[in-house]
Amino acid sequence: MPFLLIFKKKEYNSAILKSDILAGITVGVILIPQAIAYALLMGVPAIYGLYACLVPLLLYAFFGTSRQLSIGPVAVTAILVMSGVSQLADPFSDKFISLVLFTGFLIGVLQIIMSVLRMGFLVNLISQPVISGFISAAAIIIIVSQLEEGLGMTIPDYKYTHQTIGYVIGHFSNVNWITLAICIGSITVIVILKKWKRSFPGALTVLVITTLLTYVFNLKEKGLAIIQDVPSGLPSFSIPEMNYDTMVTLIPTVLTVTFIGYVGSIGIAKSMEMKNRDHIIRPNQELLALGIAKVIGAFFQAVPSSGSYSRTAINDEAGAKTTVSSIIAAIMVILSLLFLTSFFYYIPKSTLAAIILVSVFGLINYSEAKYLFSLRRRDFIVMIITFLGTLIFGVENGIFIGVLLSFVFLQYYSARPHIAELVNIPGTMYYRNINRFPDAVQSKEYLIIRFDNQLYFGNSGYFKDTIFKYVSHRDVHPKFLILDNTNMHDIDSTGLHVLEDIHQYLEDLDIQLLMVGTIGPVRDFLKRSGFTDKLGKDYYYLTISNAVDYAENRMEHEDIHEAAVQFNQKRRSFLD
């Protein structure tokens, strides 16, 4: 708990407190309008967005390991929850609100379980192209979801994004021009203020201006939608309605929000760690902090929250040194709930739509798609298919498609690993891929093969076929096949059987197998299996040069053989 450790070590002083207070106030005035906007995006009344900025922020301040991370309602989490829970209840209904709170509770429980089991590594199952494609598509879905509020027209609830866009184009004459003008004007002012000074509360500024305009000119009577009554006071303790059948139905949403929210939060926290280098992020502790914040927050009517990149960056730029800044931001929200909710009545929904639109425009990652296209096409394909899958089939199905496709590509390339024939670079002791050094001369005495992967059931057949192909393509069979195992980091029982088949195949052709650079875990496995004794320790070498010396000159290296077959009799674990 870095918050307590800072005080325990007496590192906190008045200068740091001053920086934290300034940063907390800055984030607070940005957080309030965003919390209101993202609550409506999630399908719950505005007050629940503010509730999410109280208990969760305070708990993360005590349990989190990032000093700058600002958690609270964010756009991607909001649309994920909205998408999943809206299949069970109508947004803004009492049942919907109850389900959202229960969803937040379940997400928190799952994150705590993952923390206790030290399963933070599981987020690595979602690759960066999948995340980029998903978030880019989610941004477009969010943009489309705000067309009704931004244009001031009633849009039917369509299942697919393109249907909504088609309806808007076909019924554009129904636009409320005052609503559209406020939305566009708000976007323009926020963007200009953000370019002028990133930490300036542009969202709050336009919120105040447009609210005053709405009140003074009575724009509600001219068709401008406003949020109207927002209850005052702090949230009370209440237990979300829970039952097993609902929990089972919510599992897809819970899993999606858990992984996407954590990946985003830990990514933001890590970026702050690298930038400031004054603290260390512990992923499993982060899971615990985020989980506790959601579980206890759910009992105080807090909707699910995650780390916000924009608010975290502003928090850092404003001078935040510790999580005290988050406590100050929470105090700002408390003051607004106690004294300012009456001023929220005339806030235009089109202004809140503008705040959301500005925040999500930057999530559409064109540069990443361009970068992946030039760097690695298969990652580009994964990103684009995830992007299209999310748009066409929805947010939960989209990320499932991306993860599944990533594993298909992973399995495909793992099943066809890189295997190279090595040749000696003239005048050196180095051996490299013949395809990269075609002028190097092949030896008729030996054939050197390097295998660049673990040898397991998924690629063992490909490995055997490739070895047979290399041998059969020689006009005259070599006397030795030198197998460079330097990059073979693991082997399973299927791989062992294939290795035995290759050994037998080579013996039938009167070709001697020489093993080079076999690493410790693989040596231990081969020794336990009996393969080491079957081949004979005299045919194990530390380097290719040693094996070549034997193949060309029959030079023996007794000391080398002993080192090349060294093994540990004791297994590291039951699973070895």
QUIPE-V900140 format. One record per residue. N is the residue number from 0. SS is DSSP state (H for helix, E for strand, - for the rest). PHI is phi in whole degrees, -180 to 180 (NA if undefined). PSI is psi in whole degrees, -180 to 180 (NA if undefined). Layout:
N/SS/PHI/PSI, N/SS/PHI/PSI
This chain:
0/-/NA/91, 1/H/-60/-31, 2/H/-58/-47, 3/H/-73/-36, 4/H/-64/-36, 5/H/-61/-43, 6/H/-74/-35, 7/H/-63/-38, 8/-/-84/1, 9/-/58/39, 10/-/-89/-13, 11/-/-85/139, 12/-/-144/179, 13/H/-65/-34, 14/H/-66/-43, 15/H/-66/-41, 16/H/-60/-42, 17/H/-62/-42, 18/H/-65/-42, 19/H/-66/-40, 20/H/-64/-45, 21/H/-62/-44, 22/H/-66/-41, 23/H/-63/-41, 24/H/-65/-43, 25/H/-61/-48, 26/H/-67/-38, 27/H/-59/-44, 28/H/-72/-21, 29/H/-85/-35, 30/H/-67/-39, 31/H/-60/-54, 32/H/-66/-35, 33/H/-66/-41, 34/H/-62/-41, 35/H/-65/-46, 36/H/-64/-45, 37/H/-72/-26, 38/H/-65/-45, 39/H/-65/-37, 40/H/-63/-34, 41/H/-77/-15, 42/-/95/20, 43/-/-124/157, 44/-/-57/155, 45/H/-57/-34, 46/H/-60/-31, 47/H/-71/-26, 48/H/-67/-38, 49/H/-71/-37, 50/H/-60/-34, 51/-/-70/-9, 52/-/-101/12, 53/-/-108/-87, 54/H/-57/-46, 55/H/-59/-42, 56/H/-64/-43, 57/H/-67/-41, 58/H/-68/-42, 59/H/-64/-35, 60/H/-58/-32, 61/H/-89/-34, 62/H/-106/-18, 63/-/-76/160, 64/-/-104/-9, 65/-/-92/136, 66/-/-87/-17, 67/-/-115/-16, 68/-/-59/129, 69/-/-109/114, 70/E/-101/162, 71/E/155/-171, 72/-/-63/136, 73/-/-133/160, 74/H/-64/-47, 75/H/-65/-46, 76/H/-60/-41, 77/H/-61/-46, 78/H/-72/-32, 79/H/-65/-46, 80/H/-65/-45, 81/H/-58/-46, 82/H/-63/-43, 83/H/-76/-47, 84/H/-76/-28, 85/-/-66/-14, 86/-/-76/-14, 87/-/-110/-21, 88/-/-158/162, 89/-/-79/133, 90/-/-54/145, 91/-/74/-2, 92/-/-80/161, 93/H/-61/-39, 94/H/-65/-41, 95/H/-62/-46, 96/H/-60/-44, 97/H/-61/-41, 98/H/-68/-36, 99/H/-65/-44, 100/H/-65/-40, 101/H/-65/-39, 102/H/-61/-45, 103/H/-61/-41, 104/H/-61/-47, 105/H/-65/-40, 106/H/-61/-45, 107/H/-63/-43, 108/H/-61/-45, 109/H/-63/-41, 110/H/-67/-37, 111/H/-66/-44, 112/H/-61/-44, 113/H/-62/-37, 114/H/-67/-46, 115/H/-62/-39, 116/-/-85/3, 117/-/55/52, 118/-/-107/23, 119/H/-59/-25, 120/H/-65/-20, 121/H/-62/-25, 122/H/-66/-18, 123/H/-70/-11, 124/H/-70/-17, 125/-/-100/112, 126/-/-76/161, 127/H/-62/-41, 128/H/-60/-37, 129/H/-64/-45, 130/H/-63/-45, 131/H/-63/-45, 132/H/-64/-43, 133/H/-65/-49, 134/H/-66/-37, 135/H/-62/-44, 136/H/-68/-41, 137/H/-61/-37, 138/H/-62/-42, 139/H/-66/-41, 140/H/-61/-41, 141/H/-65/-44, 142/H/-59/-46, 143/H/-65/-36, 144/H/-66/-21, 145/-/-94/2, 146/H/-64/-37, 147/H/-62/-46, 148/H/-74/-35, 149/H/-75/-28, 150/H/-101/-17, 151/-/72/34, 152/-/-129/152, 153/-/-83/125, 154/-/-120/129, 155/-/-59/154, 156/-/-80/98, 157/-/-93/155, 158/-/-79/-33, 159/-/-114/147, 160/H/-61/-43, 161/H/-65/-27, 162/H/-67/-41, 163/H/-63/-44, 164/H/-63/-43, 165/H/-61/-41, 166/H/-64/-44, 167/H/-61/-44, 168/H/-64/-42, 169/H/-74/-20, 170/-/-124/31, 171/H/-63/-22, 172/H/-67/-15, 173/H/-85/2, 174/-/-63/139, 175/-/-88/112, 176/H/-71/-28, 177/H/-67/-44, 178/H/-61/-47, 179/H/-63/-41, 180/H/-63/-42, 181/H/-67/-39, 182/H/-64/-50, 183/H/-65/-42, 184/H/-62/-41, 185/H/-64/-44, 186/H/-59/-45, 187/H/-62/-47, 188/H/-65/-43, 189/H/-62/-44, 190/H/-64/-43, 191/H/-64/-46, 192/H/-65/-36, 193/H/-67/-39, 194/H/-69/-34, 195/H/-69/-49, 196/-/-155/114, 197/-/-61/-36, 198/-/-82/-4, 199/-/-71/135, 200/-/-74/72, 201/H/-63/-40, 202/H/-62/-44, 203/H/-65/-38, 204/H/-60/-51, 205/H/-69/-30, 206/H/-64/-45, 207/H/-66/-45, 208/H/-64/-50, 209/H/-69/-32, 210/H/-65/-43, 211/H/-64/-42, 212/H/-62/-41, 213/H/-62/-42, 214/H/-71/-47, 215/H/-66/-44, 216/-/-98/8, 217/-/49/51, 218/H/-69/-16, 219/H/-60/-39, 220/H/-69/-14, 221/H/-102/17, 222/-/97/5, 223/-/-80/122, 224/-/-78/136, 225/E/-127/164, 226/-/-80/-20, 227/-/65/-140, 228/-/-66/131, 229/-/-124/119, 230/-/-60/148, 231/-/-98/167, 232/-/98/169, 233/-/-90/157, 234/-/-67/146, 235/-/-97/161, 236/-/-75/128, 237/-/-152/149, 238/-/-96/122, 239/-/-59/147, 240/-/-67/126, 241/-/-130/139, 242/-/-156/159, 243/H/-64/-45, 244/H/-62/-41, 245/H/-64/-42, 246/H/-58/-45, 247/H/-62/-42, 248/H/-66/-33, 249/H/-85/-7, 250/H/-54/-47, 251/H/-57/-44, 252/H/-65/-43, 253/H/-61/-45, 254/H/-63/-45, 255/H/-64/-49, 256/H/-66/-38, 257/H/-59/-50, 258/H/-73/-47, 259/H/-65/-44, 260/H/-63/-42, 261/H/-70/-41, 262/H/-59/-45, 263/H/-64/-45, 264/H/-65/-46, 265/H/-69/-33, 266/H/-65/-44, 267/H/-65/-45, 268/H/-61/-42, 269/H/-64/-38, 270/H/-65/-37, 271/H/-70/-36, 272/H/-62/-46, 273/H/-67/-35, 274/H/-73/-45, 275/H/-95/-30, 276/-/53/36, 277/-/-118/6, 278/-/-159/168, 279/-/-121/130, 280/-/-86/128, 281/-/-112/106, 282/H/-53/-44, 283/H/-69/-33, 284/H/-68/-36, 285/H/-63/-42, 286/H/-58/-44, 287/H/-62/-46, 288/H/-62/-47, 289/H/-66/-37, 290/H/-66/-47, 291/H/-61/-41, 292/H/-60/-39, 293/H/-77/-43, 294/H/-63/-54, 295/H/-70/-36, 296/H/-59/-36, 297/H/-61/-29, 298/-/-78/-9, 299/-/-119/32, 300/-/62/32, 301/-/-92/126, 302/-/-76/162, 303/-/-56/139, 304/-/-131/162, 305/E/-146/179, 306/E/-74/137, 307/-/-107/125, 308/H/-67/-45, 309/H/-64/-46, 310/H/-70/-34, 311/H/-65/-43, 312/H/-63/-42, 313/H/-67/-40, 314/H/-58/-43, 315/H/-69/-46, 316/H/-65/-30, 317/-/-78/-5, 318/-/105/16, 319/-/-60/130, 320/-/-110/-27, 321/-/-143/179, 322/-/-75/1, 323/H/-60/-31, 324/H/-61/-36, 325/H/-68/-35, 326/H/-66/-40, 327/H/-64/-42, 328/H/-62/-41, 329/H/-64/-38, 330/H/-63/-37, 331/H/-61/-42, 332/H/-67/-41, 333/H/-58/-45, 334/H/-63/-39, 335/H/-68/-38, 336/H/-67/-33, 337/H/-82/-35, 338/H/-125/-14, 339/-/-116/-1, 340/H/-64/-26, 341/H/-65/-25, 342/H/-81/-11, 343/H/-78/-14, 344/-/-54/-45, 345/-/-94/13, 346/-/-66/123, 347/E/-72/137, 348/H/-66/-27, 349/H/-69/-30, 350/H/-69/-42, 351/H/-64/-38, 352/H/-62/-40, 353/H/-64/-40, 354/H/-61/-44, 355/H/-65/-44, 356/H/-61/-44, 357/H/-62/-40, 358/H/-72/-29, 359/H/-98/-14, 360/H/-55/-40, 361/-/-72/-9, 362/-/-81/-16, 363/-/-78/107, 364/-/-95/78, 365/H/-64/-43, 366/H/-62/-37, 367/H/-66/-40, 368/H/-63/-44, 369/H/-64/-41, 370/H/-64/-45, 371/H/-68/-34, 372/H/-63/-38, 373/H/-84/-23, 374/H/-92/-55, 375/-/-150/113, 376/H/-64/-36, 377/H/-66/-33, 378/H/-68/-37, 379/H/-62/-42, 380/H/-63/-43, 381/H/-60/-44, 382/H/-63/-46, 383/H/-67/-42, 384/H/-67/-39, 385/H/-62/-43, 386/H/-59/-52, 387/H/-68/-39, 388/H/-62/-39, 389/H/-67/-42, 390/H/-66/-41, 391/H/-84/-44, 392/H/-106/-3, 393/-/103/166, 394/H/-68/-41, 395/H/-71/-44, 396/H/-67/-33, 397/H/-63/-46, 398/H/-71/-32, 399/H/-63/-42, 400/H/-62/-44, 401/H/-64/-45, 402/H/-64/-44, 403/H/-62/-44, 404/H/-65/-38, 405/H/-60/-42, 406/H/-72/-32, 407/H/-63/-47, 408/H/-64/-41, 409/H/-61/-46, 410/H/-67/-39, 411/H/-62/-49, 412/H/-76/-28, 413/H/-69/-33, 414/H/-77/-14, 415/-/-129/66, 416/-/-71/168, 417/-/-75/126, 418/E/-129/130, 419/E/-131/144, 420/E/-88/129, 421/E/-102/145, 422/E/-134/158, 423/E/-78/130, 424/-/-75/118, 425/-/-51/134, 426/-/81/7, 427/-/-132/177, 428/-/-102/12, 429/-/-99/148, 430/E/-125/126, 431/E/-134/170, 432/E/-58/127, 433/-/-64/-27, 434/-/-70/-22, 435/-/-94/-18, 436/-/-132/68, 437/-/-65/-18, 438/-/-80/-15, 439/-/-68/149, 440/-/-96/132, 441/-/-74/145, 442/-/-90/140, 443/-/-81/-14, 444/-/-82/-32, 445/E/-145/161, 446/E/-128/125, 447/E/-107/124, 448/E/-121/131, 449/E/-112/131, 450/E/-111/122, 451/-/-108/57, 452/-/-172/174, 453/-/-72/150, 454/E/-102/106, 455/-/-141/-179, 456/-/-57/-30, 457/-/-73/-26, 458/-/-126/3, 459/H/-64/-37, 460/H/-65/-41, 461/H/-64/-39, 462/H/-62/-47, 463/H/-64/-45, 464/H/-62/-39, 465/H/-68/-42, 466/H/-60/-47, 467/H/-61/-38, 468/H/-66/-44, 469/H/-61/-42, 470/H/-69/-45, 471/H/-69/-24, 472/-/-81/-9, 473/-/-75/135, 474/-/-63/-40, 475/-/-124/128, 476/-/-61/136, 477/-/-70/163, 478/-/-86/-20, 479/E/-137/142, 480/E/-115/114, 481/E/-96/114, 482/E/-100/110, 483/E/-82/110, 484/-/-100/14, 485/-/-54/-39, 486/-/-100/8, 487/-/-88/97, 488/-/-90/-6, 489/-/-163/162, 490/E/-153/141, 491/-/-113/-175, 492/H/-65/-35, 493/H/-66/-42, 494/H/-62/-37, 495/H/-63/-45, 496/H/-61/-38, 497/H/-67/-40, 498/H/-62/-39, 499/H/-66/-39, 500/H/-63/-42, 501/H/-64/-43, 502/H/-59/-45, 503/H/-66/-41, 504/H/-60/-44, 505/H/-68/-40, 506/H/-60/-41, 507/H/-63/-27, 508/-/-96/5, 509/-/62/40, 510/-/-113/129, 511/E/-90/130, 512/E/-86/129, 513/E/-118/129, 514/E/-102/131, 515/E/-127/136, 516/-/65/28, 517/-/-68/125, 518/-/-80/165, 519/H/-51/-56, 520/H/-58/-37, 521/H/-72/-39, 522/H/-59/-44, 523/H/-61/-43, 524/H/-65/-45, 525/H/-65/-35, 526/H/-69/-45, 527/H/-63/-33, 528/H/-77/-17, 529/-/93/-4, 530/H/-67/-37, 531/H/-58/-47, 532/H/-70/-35, 533/H/-65/-45, 534/H/-73/-39, 535/-/102/129, 536/H/-65/-19, 537/H/-69/-7, 538/H/-111/21, 539/E/-111/134, 540/E/-134/155, 541/-/-80/-37, 542/-/-132/162, 543/H/-64/-38, 544/H/-60/-39, 545/H/-63/-43, 546/H/-67/-39, 547/H/-66/-40, 548/H/-56/-42, 549/H/-69/-43, 550/H/-65/-37, 551/H/-90/-39, 552/H/-122/0, 553/-/57/37, 554/-/-80/126, 555/-/-90/147, 556/-/-137/79, 557/H/-59/-43, 558/H/-65/-34, 559/H/-68/-41, 560/H/-59/-44, 561/H/-61/-43, 562/H/-69/-35, 563/H/-71/-21, 564/-/-113/11, 565/-/-54/139, 566/-/-148/161, 567/-/-104/128, 568/-/-74/-29, 569/-/-86/128, 570/-/-75/149, 571/-/-74/-35, 572/-/-156/172, 573/-/-62/-30, 574/-/-81/-10, 575/-/-68/NA
